[in-house]
């Protein structure tokens, strides 16, 4: 089982990034894919999760600037980060879970993170 996050970078406030989580070695029935982030000095927090059915998505942050999408053909889950703000600066990780959860302790398999830096 492998998960690989990519797509991070440096953007100005108000900008957009699309993060990708490429998945191999699993089926959508085995794991659901969640996105988490960890800012410097802070605990890792849940951002969003997509269930077995792609319409079944969960968002764990108060703001609604982030959305999820999935490509079954390429086995990739995308996290769309819109209107990015400096407080969104963090390392973003995708993880495989048995069921969606905002608690990073519930992640069974982590992918490598990707850095998102938002300048003001």
C-alpha positions, 0 to 999 in steps of 0.5 A: 500500500502506497500513498504519495501526496504532491502538489504543494508549493508557495502561493500568495494569499488568495491563491489556489493549489491542487494537492494530489494523493496517488494511491496504489496497492488498495481498492476504494473498498479497502480504505478511505482517503483522508487529508490532514495537515500539520502547521509548525508547533501544532498538532496534526488536524483533519482537513477532509475525507472521502468515503468509499462513494466519492459523493460521501465527503467530510470536511473538518475545518470551519471554513469551506474553502477546500473541496475534494474530488477523485479520479477512479481511473488514476486512483488519485484523490485531489484536495482543492485549496481555494482562497489560501490564507497564511494560516493554511501554511502547513505540511499536508498529508494524505492517509488511508483509513478504515472509515472517515475520521478527523483524528489522525490516530485513526489513520492506518497508512500515511503518505509523505507530506507536501509543504504548502506555504502561503505568503501574505 
